[in-house]
Amino acid sequence: MKGYKLFIFIVVALLPVLILRDYTPDNELRYLSIVDEAMENGTFFTFYNQGEIYADKPPLYFWLIMLGKYLLGEHYMWFLSLFSLIPAFVITKVMDKWISAEVNKTSRLTGMWMMMSCGLFTGMAVVLRMDMLMCMFITLSLYTFYKMVHKEGNLRKLSYLFPVYIFLAIFSKGPVGILIPLVATIVFLLITGRIRDIGRYWGWKTWGILLTGCILWFGAVYWEGGNAYLNNLLFHQTIDRAVNSFHHEEPFYYYFISIWYSLLPWSLLLIGGIITALWKKMHRTELQTFFLTIIVVTFVMLSLISSKIAVYMLPAFPFFVYLPVTYLPHFKWNRWLALSIAIPALVFCCALPAFIVIAQMEGTQYLCTALFYAAAGILTLTGCIAFFFLYKRKETENAIRSIACGLFCAVFVGGWSLPSINGEIGYRELCTQSMEFAQKHNLTEYHVWKIRRPESMDVYLKQSIQITTPEELAASGKHGIAFMVPNKKLKELPPAFMDMEKQTIGKYTVFAIK
């Protein structure tokens, strides 16, 4: 299967997820709410969340969301997902092209399968976040730098593309967009004895383009949001988060643990392959040296930053995958190599029996659909096929590809059941039915209690939502209110609520305060 056919296969496999999934309230729905507020306020460089400054993220990704609403009139999951999925394809294609001179076509195809099915990378390819966009620009900047070092292509054009890619990485997510390319390239120049050439890559042209872009951006922020917003953007969201994080603070060793589950199902194979190559002192090309440098620099640098979540390591994922891929043709079948693939294959084999047990547990009965059972069955069959290739034919790469292919087939089949569990994922169903309930009972306001991150419901309700306790609601004497409460908190409500008109919507209940 050629690269473009693989991408078509993946698009088809992910289609149900791209079309049918609801927005998660943690980030996705919040981003839409922030964009709606910006479009209502007429701001493009400064963003607010329910009136509060939101300088956490640069504007590029928000502009793409704005573009979608401007063109289509509404937010659509399939359109917004393209800004995660297409960058994932670009990253995979760039990495495939990058190693083409050193790796045969068969192993390169295996690498593409592994990249697109690599745990967190696959998740970020469909989730609405700016991380994949930044990762794409970082990868392009590092690839451009490597071509400049080896004088491949039009050097004048590359000398402009290098800083442009870096600025776009910064403009997508923030300072990490420059820190990884800057430190990784300098360390590589030191290791390879080229440090005197640093001016060719980090000279006046590079810094001039970066400074020009940043000055224009910060100037627009100051003009639109004033000194308070600019100070929040430049200091609170950078220095404060890096040194003593107010958000996602984790210990230094956090990524030493998270990397194992982030790279599933290939973590044993990838990390084991890198360690084996280093332990055996296998011949290392400059390409492999550069990939290893990027991995180590990213790992150490992000570990030193106070704010940590697993997805921040995403820019290192392409190199975690493709460094072992460059060694793959040199690894002969052996029991340790086979074991690193057999363990995830065994987990796949257990998918159906494990799912049968999980789906019957209290609180997870909503998973009991025929298509989810079918998806689990596909994973079990996939694991068996992988074992056949691995131990009967001793074909490790076919085993890898069968696991990856089976994973996407399972996602395709199970994805069609997403509408049945969207109530567990997001708030679309709750808001839609609450609006119908409010219209029926002439209710004009929406209040919630004990619902997680409810403020972004305004995306669906088209008006602000109030967080209120039952006691505050009773004391206020207000009426004409749709009051939403989780079912598990109903026992904590005053008895008077039980006599009100109400409607159960999934795991929530909405009351009519008349």
Buried (B, 14 or more C-beta within 10 A) or exposed (E): EEBEEBBEBBBEBBBBBBBBBBBBBEBBBBBBBBBBBBBEEEBBBBBBBBEEBBBBBBBBBBBBBBBBBEEEEEBBBBBBBBBBBBBBBBBBBBBBEBBEEBBEEEBBBBBBBBBBBBBBBBBBBBBBBBBBBBBBBBBBBBBBBBBBBEEEEEEEEBBBBBBBBBBBBBBBBBBBBBBBBBBBBBBBBEBBEBEEBEEBBBEEBBEEBBEEBBEEBBEBBBEBBEEEBBBBBBEBBBEBBBEEBEEEEBEEEBBEEBBEEBBBBBBBBBBBBBEBBEEEEEEBEBBBBBBBBBBBBBBEBBBEBBBBEBBBBBBBBBBBBBBBBBBBBEBEEEEEBBBBBBBBBEBBBEBBEBBEEEBEEEEBEBBBBEBBBBBBBBBBBBBEBBBBBBBEEEBBBBBBBBBBBBBBBBBBBBBBBBBBBBBBBBBBBBBEBBBEBBEEBEBEBBBBBBBEBBBBBBBBBEEEBBEBEBEEBBEEEBEEBBBBBBEEBBEEBEEEBEEEEBBEBBEBBBBBBE
